[in-house]
Amino acid sequence: MKKYHVNPANVSCEELCKIAKSLGFDSFEGRKHTKIKTNEGEFITEIPRHNPLNKWTAKGIVEAMVAHGGNVELS
């Protein structure tokens, strides 16, 4: 499986959604956020649909994906 490298200071919501989808997570569109869940339906995190993302928000999203088995690394 490919390992993704994410720079939290320079990542867009579209990139995080694409990474989550390629890792096999399901995504559901809300009004202002994209909700990320496992295939079993367990909630992982929400990705706000605005740019730029705060680097601490992006870091938290990546850490949530890692905690659920995502092969993502902060760079």
VEXZA-308110 format. One record per atom (N, C-alpha, C, O): residue in three letters; x, y, z; atom name. Coordinates in Angstrom, 3 decimals. Each point is the difference from the previous one (the first is absolute). Layout:
<nodes>
+------+----------+----------+----------+------+
| code |        X |        Y |        Z | site |
+------+----------+----------+----------+------+
|  ala |        X |        Y |        Z |   CA |
...
+------+----------+----------+----------+------+
</nodes>
This chain:
<nodes>
+------+----------+----------+----------+------+
| code |        X |        Y |        Z | site |
+------+----------+----------+----------+------+
|  met |    0.840 |   -1.174 |    0.000 |    N |
|  met |   -0.840 |    1.174 |    0.000 |   CA |
|  met |    0.891 |    1.245 |    0.000 |    C |
|  met |    1.014 |    0.050 |    0.696 |    O |
|  lys |   -1.396 |    0.922 |   -1.464 |    N |
|  lys |    0.760 |    1.233 |   -0.119 |   CA |
|  lys |   -0.066 |    0.810 |    1.295 |    C |
|  lys |   -1.047 |    0.077 |    0.642 |    O |
|  lys |    2.164 |    0.521 |   -0.271 |    N |
|  lys |    0.044 |    0.871 |    1.174 |   CA |
|  lys |   -0.108 |    1.438 |   -0.480 |    C |
|  lys |    0.745 |    0.425 |   -0.883 |    O |
|  tyr |   -1.668 |    0.314 |    1.462 |    N |
|  tyr |   -0.219 |    1.391 |   -0.374 |   CA |
|  tyr |    0.719 |    0.919 |    0.976 |    C |
|  tyr |    0.002 |   -0.241 |    1.207 |    O |
|  his |    0.606 |    1.292 |   -1.736 |    N |
|  his |    0.678 |    1.004 |    0.806 |   CA |
|  his |   -0.789 |    1.296 |   -0.101 |    C |
|  his |   -0.293 |    0.474 |   -1.098 |    O |
|  val |   -0.050 |    0.098 |    2.253 |    N |
|  val |   -0.831 |    1.199 |    0.043 |   CA |
|  val |    0.732 |    1.091 |    0.765 |    C |
|  val |    0.469 |   -0.213 |    1.118 |    O |
|  asn |   -0.377 |    1.377 |   -1.734 |    N |
|  asn |    0.528 |    1.178 |    0.669 |   CA |
|  asn |   -1.202 |    0.770 |    0.553 |    C |
|  asn |   -0.730 |    0.616 |   -0.777 |    O |
|  pro |    0.502 |   -0.632 |    2.103 |    N |
|  pro |   -1.213 |    0.609 |    0.546 |   CA |
|  pro |   -0.075 |    1.508 |   -0.211 |    C |
|  pro |   -1.087 |    0.574 |    0.060 |    O |
|  ala |    2.215 |    0.073 |   -0.302 |    N |
|  ala |   -0.006 |    1.441 |   -0.219 |   CA |
|  ala |   -0.412 |    0.353 |   -1.427 |    C |
|  ala |   -0.266 |    1.165 |   -0.297 |    O |
|  asn |    0.212 |   -2.159 |   -0.587 |    N |
|  asn |   -0.271 |    0.292 |   -1.406 |   CA |
|  asn |   -0.823 |   -1.113 |   -0.643 |    C |
|  asn |    0.394 |   -0.557 |   -1.024 |    O |
|  val |   -1.536 |    0.237 |    1.628 |    N |
|  val |   -0.856 |   -1.054 |   -0.558 |   CA |
|  val |   -1.415 |    0.549 |   -0.142 |    C |
|  val |   -0.468 |    0.774 |    0.835 |    O |
|  ser |   -0.198 |   -1.184 |   -1.894 |    N |
|  ser |   -1.363 |    0.470 |   -0.231 |   CA |
|  ser |   -0.998 |   -1.070 |    0.440 |    C |
|  ser |    0.352 |   -1.162 |    0.208 |    O |
|  cys |   -1.589 |    1.584 |   -0.075 |    N |
|  cys |   -1.042 |   -0.960 |    0.368 |   CA |
|  cys |   -0.185 |   -1.050 |   -1.096 |    C |
|  cys |   -0.290 |   -1.159 |    0.296 |    O |
|  glu |    0.457 |    1.560 |   -1.566 |    N |
|  glu |   -0.147 |   -0.946 |   -1.098 |   CA |
|  glu |    1.073 |   -1.092 |    0.066 |    C |
|  glu |   -0.284 |   -1.170 |   -0.255 |    O |
|  glu |    1.519 |    1.559 |    0.599 |    N |
|  glu |    1.078 |   -0.987 |    0.110 |   CA |
|  glu |   -0.281 |   -0.998 |    1.115 |    C |
|  glu |    0.193 |   -1.202 |   -0.183 |    O |
|  leu |   -0.649 |    1.688 |    1.344 |    N |
|  leu |   -0.285 |   -0.900 |    1.116 |   CA |
|  leu |   -1.151 |   -0.942 |   -0.329 |    C |
|  leu |    0.035 |   -1.171 |    0.379 |    O |
|  cys |   -1.052 |    1.663 |   -1.077 |    N |
|  cys |   -1.118 |   -0.861 |   -0.406 |   CA |
|  cys |    0.464 |   -1.069 |   -0.980 |    C |
|  cys |   -0.421 |   -1.154 |    0.088 |    O |
|  lys |    1.292 |    1.538 |   -1.025 |    N |
|  lys |    0.522 |   -0.951 |   -0.980 |   CA |
|  lys |    0.846 |   -1.075 |    0.693 |    C |
|  lys |   -0.093 |   -1.180 |   -0.338 |    O |
|  ile |    0.913 |    1.590 |    1.302 |    N |
|  ile |    0.826 |   -0.962 |    0.747 |   CA |
|  ile |   -0.887 |   -0.957 |    0.782 |    C |
|  ile |    0.234 |   -1.209 |   -0.009 |    O |
|  ala |   -1.250 |    1.737 |    0.685 |    N |
|  ala |   -0.901 |   -0.844 |    0.789 |   CA |
|  ala |   -0.698 |   -1.026 |   -0.893 |    C |
|  ala |   -0.127 |   -1.168 |    0.369 |    O |
|  lys |   -0.317 |    1.602 |   -1.528 |    N |
|  lys |   -0.686 |   -0.914 |   -0.927 |   CA |
|  lys |    0.953 |   -1.076 |   -0.507 |    C |
|  lys |   -0.383 |   -1.165 |   -0.108 |    O |
|  ser |    1.635 |    1.548 |   -0.207 |    N |
|  ser |    0.961 |   -0.978 |   -0.506 |   CA |
|  ser |    0.451 |   -0.975 |    1.084 |    C |
|  ser |    0.472 |   -1.094 |   -0.307 |    O |
|  leu |   -0.615 |    1.486 |    1.575 |    N |
|  leu |    0.316 |   -0.906 |    1.107 |   CA |
|  leu |   -1.145 |   -0.970 |    0.288 |    C |
|  leu |    0.130 |   -0.885 |    0.845 |    O |
|  gly |   -1.240 |    1.052 |   -1.542 |    N |
|  gly |   -1.117 |   -0.919 |    0.158 |   CA |
|  gly |   -1.062 |    0.479 |    0.962 |    C |
|  gly |   -0.921 |   -0.755 |    0.308 |    O |
|  phe |    1.011 |    1.977 |    0.178 |    N |
|  phe |   -1.024 |    0.539 |    0.880 |   CA |
|  phe |   -1.175 |    0.505 |   -0.835 |    C |
|  phe |    0.169 |    0.388 |   -1.155 |    O |
|  asp |   -1.351 |   -0.399 |    1.749 |    N |
|  asp |   -1.193 |    0.531 |   -0.660 |   CA |
|  asp |   -0.153 |    1.462 |    0.367 |    C |
|  asp |    0.337 |    0.403 |    1.114 |    O |
|  ser |   -0.845 |    0.398 |   -2.047 |    N |
|  ser |   -0.229 |    1.415 |    0.285 |   CA |
|  ser |   -1.454 |    0.345 |   -0.285 |    C |
|  ser |   -0.617 |   -0.526 |   -0.926 |    O |
|  phe |    0.089 |    1.427 |    1.751 |    N |
|  phe |   -1.374 |    0.458 |   -0.122 |   CA |
|  phe |    0.000 |    1.513 |    0.077 |    C |
|  phe |    0.591 |    0.589 |    0.905 |    O |
|  glu |   -1.258 |    0.035 |   -1.860 |    N |
|  glu |   -0.032 |    1.458 |   -0.054 |   CA |
|  glu |   -1.049 |    0.544 |    0.955 |    C |
|  glu |   -1.160 |   -0.412 |   -0.020 |    O |
|  gly |    1.597 |    1.351 |    0.861 |    N |
|  gly |   -0.923 |    0.746 |    0.845 |   CA |
|  gly |   -0.165 |    1.382 |   -0.600 |    C |
|  gly |    0.345 |    0.215 |   -1.163 |    O |
|  arg |   -0.864 |    0.722 |    1.934 |    N |
|  arg |   -0.175 |    1.351 |   -0.532 |   CA |
|  arg |    1.328 |    0.726 |   -0.142 |    C |
|  arg |    0.273 |    0.600 |   -1.040 |    O |
|  lys |    0.564 |   -0.653 |    2.090 |    N |
|  lys |    1.270 |    0.729 |   -0.027 |   CA |
|  lys |    1.204 |   -0.901 |    0.197 |    C |
|  lys |    1.138 |    0.460 |   -0.094 |    O |
|  his |   -1.372 |   -1.742 |    0.367 |    N |
|  his |    1.084 |   -0.937 |    0.260 |   CA |
|  his |   -0.217 |   -1.283 |   -0.779 |    C |
|  his |   -1.125 |   -0.338 |   -0.369 |    O |
|  thr |    2.213 |   -0.368 |    0.124 |    N |
|  thr |   -0.057 |   -1.349 |   -0.537 |   CA |
|  thr |    0.294 |   -0.939 |    1.147 |    C |
|  thr |    1.043 |    0.115 |    0.643 |    O |
|  lys |   -1.941 |   -1.038 |   -0.376 |    N |
|  lys |    0.160 |   -0.934 |    1.102 |   CA |
|  lys |    0.700 |   -1.251 |   -0.501 |    C |
|  lys |   -0.366 |   -0.549 |   -1.039 |    O |
|  ile |    1.361 |    0.102 |    1.769 |    N |
|  ile |    0.779 |   -1.177 |   -0.364 |   CA |
|  ile |   -0.341 |   -1.123 |    0.976 |    C |
|  ile |    0.043 |    0.180 |    1.217 |    O |
|  lys |   -0.385 |   -1.351 |   -1.780 |    N |
|  lys |   -0.340 |   -1.165 |    0.816 |   CA |
|  lys |    0.738 |   -1.217 |   -0.523 |    C |
|  lys |    0.449 |   -0.024 |   -1.146 |    O |
|  thr |   -0.328 |   -0.988 |    1.998 |    N |
|  thr |    0.567 |   -1.270 |   -0.437 |   CA |
|  thr |   -1.041 |   -0.731 |   -0.836 |    C |
|  thr |   -1.154 |    0.424 |   -0.062 |    O |
|  asn |    1.541 |   -1.495 |   -0.566 |    N |
|  asn |   -0.937 |   -0.805 |   -0.799 |   CA |
|  asn |   -1.096 |   -0.604 |    0.864 |    C |
|  asn |   -1.092 |   -0.292 |   -0.487 |    O |
|  glu |    1.387 |    0.105 |    1.781 |    N |
|  glu |   -0.989 |   -0.556 |    0.922 |   CA |
|  glu |   -0.943 |    1.073 |    0.532 |    C |
|  glu |   -0.939 |   -0.317 |    0.730 |    O |
|  gly |    1.168 |    1.576 |   -1.080 |    N |
|  gly |   -0.872 |    1.089 |    0.422 |   CA |
|  gly |    0.453 |    0.749 |    1.226 |    C |
|  gly |   -0.711 |    0.883 |    0.481 |    O |
|  glu |    1.901 |   -1.218 |    0.049 |    N |
|  glu |    0.519 |    0.695 |    1.186 |   CA |
|  glu |    0.507 |    1.382 |   -0.397 |    C |
|  glu |    0.798 |    0.138 |   -0.927 |    O |
|  phe |   -1.271 |    0.881 |    1.640 |    N |
|  phe |    0.393 |    1.372 |   -0.295 |   CA |
|  phe |    1.480 |    0.199 |    0.308 |    C |
|  phe |    0.481 |   -0.440 |    1.044 |    O |
|  ile |    0.246 |    1.103 |   -1.950 |    N |
|  ile |    1.412 |    0.293 |    0.199 |   CA |
|  ile |    0.195 |    1.481 |    0.280 |    C |
|  ile |    0.491 |    0.376 |    1.065 |    O |
|  thr |   -0.881 |    0.476 |   -2.032 |    N |
|  thr |    0.232 |    1.437 |    0.134 |   CA |
|  thr |   -0.836 |    0.756 |   -1.022 |    C |
|  thr |   -0.676 |   -0.595 |   -0.839 |    O |
|  glu |    0.738 |    1.919 |    0.929 |    N |
|  glu |   -0.628 |    0.876 |   -0.985 |   CA |
|  glu |    1.073 |    0.869 |   -0.624 |    C |
|  glu |    0.940 |    0.422 |    0.672 |    O |
|  ile |   -1.085 |   -0.158 |   -1.962 |    N |
|  ile |    0.934 |    0.876 |   -0.704 |   CA |
|  ile |   -0.783 |    1.236 |   -0.440 |    C |
|  ile |   -0.912 |   -0.112 |   -0.819 |    O |
|  pro |    1.256 |    1.294 |    1.353 |    N |
|  pro |   -0.715 |    1.206 |   -0.419 |   CA |
|  pro |    0.308 |    0.322 |   -1.459 |    C |
|  pro |    1.132 |   -0.161 |   -0.455 |    O |
|  arg |   -2.151 |    0.619 |   -0.274 |    N |
|  arg |    0.176 |    0.309 |   -1.413 |   CA |
|  arg |    0.287 |    1.483 |   -0.198 |    C |
|  arg |   -0.786 |    0.722 |   -0.614 |    O |
|  his |    1.905 |   -0.285 |    1.136 |    N |
|  his |    0.467 |    1.353 |   -0.270 |   CA |
|  his |    1.515 |   -0.043 |   -0.103 |    C |
|  his |    0.654 |   -0.881 |    0.558 |    O |
|  asn |   -0.125 |    1.823 |   -1.263 |    N |
|  asn |    1.453 |    0.084 |   -0.164 |   CA |
|  asn |    0.456 |    1.391 |    0.369 |    C |
|  asn |   -0.728 |    0.953 |   -0.277 |    O |
|  pro |    1.858 |   -0.778 |    0.868 |    N |
|  pro |    0.906 |   -1.063 |    0.456 |   CA |
|  pro |   -0.472 |   -0.589 |    1.322 |    C |
|  pro |   -0.701 |    0.652 |    0.775 |    O |
|  leu |    1.099 |   -1.895 |   -0.533 |    N |
|  leu |   -0.297 |   -0.644 |    1.278 |   CA |
|  leu |    1.031 |    0.433 |    1.030 |    C |
|  leu |    1.177 |    0.169 |   -0.317 |    O |
|  asn |   -1.620 |    0.004 |    1.529 |    N |
|  asn |    0.913 |    0.271 |    1.101 |   CA |
|  asn |    0.926 |   -1.209 |    0.148 |    C |
|  asn |   -0.453 |   -1.140 |   -0.093 |    O |
|  lys |    1.749 |    1.383 |    0.321 |    N |
|  lys |    0.943 |   -1.127 |    0.048 |   CA |
|  lys |   -0.283 |   -0.945 |    1.159 |    C |
|  lys |    0.288 |   -1.194 |   -0.093 |    O |
|  trp |   -0.853 |    1.712 |    1.189 |    N |
|  trp |   -0.314 |   -0.867 |    1.150 |   CA |
|  trp |   -1.237 |   -0.848 |   -0.306 |    C |
|  trp |   -0.096 |   -1.142 |    0.450 |    O |
|  thr |   -0.827 |    1.685 |   -1.194 |    N |
|  thr |   -1.170 |   -0.765 |   -0.434 |   CA |
|  thr |    0.433 |   -1.127 |   -0.936 |    C |
|  thr |   -0.432 |   -1.142 |    0.153 |    O |
|  ala |    1.286 |    1.469 |   -1.117 |    N |
|  ala |    0.496 |   -1.007 |   -0.945 |   CA |
|  ala |    0.772 |   -1.094 |    0.737 |    C |
|  ala |   -0.137 |   -1.181 |   -0.322 |    O |
|  lys |    0.932 |    1.561 |    1.290 |    N |
|  lys |    0.771 |   -0.979 |    0.776 |   CA |
|  lys |   -0.935 |   -0.942 |    0.751 |    C |
|  lys |    0.243 |   -1.206 |    0.042 |    O |
|  gly |   -1.303 |    1.740 |    0.547 |    N |
|  gly |   -0.966 |   -0.828 |    0.712 |   CA |
|  gly |   -0.723 |   -0.973 |   -0.913 |    C |
|  gly |   -0.264 |   -1.138 |    0.385 |    O |
|  ile |   -0.057 |    1.583 |   -1.598 |    N |
|  ile |   -0.669 |   -0.864 |   -0.973 |   CA |
|  ile |    0.915 |   -1.153 |   -0.398 |    C |
|  ile |   -0.434 |   -1.150 |   -0.065 |    O |
|  val |    1.700 |    1.461 |   -0.201 |    N |
|  val |    0.960 |   -1.042 |   -0.377 |   CA |
|  val |    0.190 |   -0.978 |    1.153 |    C |
|  val |    0.036 |   -1.210 |   -0.222 |    O |
|  glu |    0.088 |    1.710 |    1.442 |    N |
|  glu |    0.179 |   -0.883 |    1.157 |   CA |
|  glu |   -1.210 |   -0.907 |    0.207 |    C |
|  glu |    0.157 |   -1.149 |    0.415 |    O |
|  ala |   -1.360 |    1.645 |   -0.696 |    N |
|  ala |   -1.204 |   -0.827 |    0.117 |   CA |
|  ala |    0.013 |   -1.113 |   -1.045 |    C |
|  ala |   -0.401 |   -1.127 |    0.292 |    O |
|  met |    0.860 |    1.436 |   -1.510 |    N |
|  met |    0.077 |   -1.040 |   -1.036 |   CA |
|  met |    1.046 |   -1.043 |    0.370 |    C |
|  met |   -0.218 |   -1.192 |   -0.214 |    O |
|  val |    1.342 |    1.619 |    0.762 |    N |
|  val |    1.055 |   -0.941 |    0.427 |   CA |
|  val |   -0.527 |   -0.904 |    1.110 |    C |
|  val |    0.279 |   -1.199 |    0.004 |    O |
|  ala |   -1.034 |    1.758 |    0.934 |    N |
|  ala |   -0.535 |   -0.774 |    1.103 |   CA |
|  ala |   -0.957 |   -1.101 |   -0.467 |    C |
|  ala |   -0.217 |   -0.981 |    0.712 |    O |
|  his |   -0.349 |    1.145 |   -1.896 |    N |
|  his |   -0.910 |   -0.997 |   -0.553 |   CA |
|  his |    0.647 |   -0.809 |   -1.127 |    C |
|  his |   -0.694 |   -0.569 |   -0.843 |    O |
|  gly |    2.013 |    0.523 |    0.837 |    N |
|  gly |    0.710 |   -0.886 |   -0.924 |   CA |
|  gly |    0.438 |    0.635 |   -1.298 |    C |
|  gly |    0.467 |   -0.708 |   -0.892 |    O |
|  gly |   -0.600 |    2.027 |    0.746 |    N |
|  gly |    0.429 |    0.669 |   -1.222 |   CA |
|  gly |    1.511 |    0.078 |   -0.074 |    C |
|  gly |    0.664 |    0.209 |    1.016 |    O |
|  asn |   -0.117 |   -0.375 |   -2.206 |    N |
|  asn |    1.438 |    0.036 |   -0.210 |   CA |
|  asn |    0.409 |    1.404 |   -0.438 |    C |
|  asn |    0.367 |    0.225 |   -1.153 |    O |
|  val |   -0.439 |    0.728 |    2.110 |    N |
|  val |    0.281 |    1.406 |   -0.269 |   CA |
|  val |    1.067 |    0.462 |    0.982 |    C |
|  val |    0.034 |   -0.419 |    1.156 |    O |
|  glu |    0.827 |    1.286 |   -1.645 |    N |
|  glu |    1.085 |    0.519 |    0.831 |   CA |
|  glu |    0.049 |    1.516 |   -0.126 |    C |
|  glu |   -0.135 |    0.548 |   -1.093 |    O |
|  leu |    0.329 |    0.120 |    2.221 |    N |
|  leu |    0.176 |    1.454 |   -0.027 |   CA |
|  leu |    1.422 |    0.329 |   -0.397 |    C |
|  leu |    0.946 |   -0.626 |    0.480 |    O |
|  ser |   -0.791 |    1.612 |   -1.359 |    N |
|  ser |    1.353 |    0.382 |   -0.414 |   CA |
|  ser |    0.234 |    1.471 |    0.256 |    C |
|  ser |    1.083 |    0.511 |   -0.284 |    O |
+------+----------+----------+----------+------+
</nodes>
